[in-house]
Amino acid sequence: MYNSMPILSSGEKYDKIDKLPKINEVILNLLNHDVFDLVEISHQHNFWREHKQQIANNRKPSYPYKDLRKEFIK
């Protein structure tokens, strides 16, 4: 949904995410990585593989936080 646009820090979802422990540390850590490496990592996620065709056709499936969390718990 955001593509290359920044995620604004306001709204109901922001308030929920901001309360997650260490979320800002995780984000700051990821900012130190090469964007292409992060893309490669995301392409290994189940969600990406399951929605590959939609993404390739520039459709933007909703990526629920619970799915993202599953990938990083592994």
C-alpha positions as CSV (number, residue, x, y, z in Angstrom):
1,M,0.0,0.0,0.0
2,Y,2.8,2.5,0.9
3,N,5.3,1.5,-1.9
4,S,8.1,4.0,-1.5
5,M,6.0,6.4,0.6
6,P,6.8,6.8,4.3
7,I,4.3,5.2,6.8
8,L,2.8,8.1,8.7
9,S,3.0,8.0,12.5
10,S,-0.7,8.5,13.3
11,G,-3.9,6.6,13.5
12,E,-5.3,3.6,15.3
13,K,-2.9,1.1,13.8
14,Y,0.1,3.2,14.6
15,D,-0.9,3.4,18.2
16,K,-1.1,-0.4,18.4
17,I,2.2,-1.0,16.6
18,D,4.0,1.6,18.6
19,K,3.1,-0.3,21.8
20,L,4.9,-3.5,20.5
21,P,8.1,-4.2,22.5
22,K,11.3,-3.2,20.7
23,I,9.5,-2.5,17.4
24,N,11.5,0.7,16.9
25,E,14.8,-1.2,17.5
26,V,13.8,-3.7,14.9
27,I,13.0,-1.0,12.3
28,L,16.2,0.9,13.0
29,N,18.1,-2.4,12.6
30,L,16.5,-3.1,9.3
31,L,17.3,0.4,8.0
32,N,21.0,-0.6,8.3
33,H,20.5,-3.4,5.7
34,D,20.7,-3.2,2.0
35,V,17.2,-2.8,0.6
36,F,17.8,-5.6,-2.0
37,D,18.8,-8.0,0.7
38,L,15.5,-7.2,2.5
39,V,13.6,-7.8,-0.7
40,E,15.3,-11.2,-1.0
41,I,14.4,-12.1,2.5
42,S,10.7,-11.0,2.0
43,H,10.6,-13.3,-1.1
44,Q,11.2,-16.2,1.1
45,H,8.2,-15.5,3.2
46,N,5.1,-17.7,2.7
47,F,2.9,-14.6,2.2
48,W,5.0,-13.4,-0.7
49,R,5.1,-16.8,-2.3
50,E,1.3,-17.2,-1.9
51,H,0.6,-13.8,-3.5
52,K,3.5,-13.6,-6.0
53,Q,1.2,-13.4,-9.0
54,Q,-0.9,-10.6,-7.5
55,I,2.3,-8.7,-6.5
56,A,3.7,-9.2,-10.0
57,N,0.5,-7.7,-11.5
58,N,0.9,-4.6,-9.2
59,R,-2.1,-5.6,-7.0
60,K,-1.4,-5.0,-3.4
61,P,-2.7,-7.7,-1.2
62,S,-3.3,-6.8,2.5
63,Y,-0.3,-8.1,4.5
64,P,-1.7,-8.7,8.0
65,Y,0.6,-8.1,10.9
66,K,-0.1,-11.6,12.2
67,D,1.4,-13.1,8.9
68,L,4.4,-10.8,9.1
69,R,5.0,-11.8,12.7
70,K,4.8,-15.5,11.8
71,E,7.7,-15.0,9.4
72,F,10.0,-13.4,12.0
73,I,9.2,-15.9,14.7
74,K,10.7,-18.7,12.7
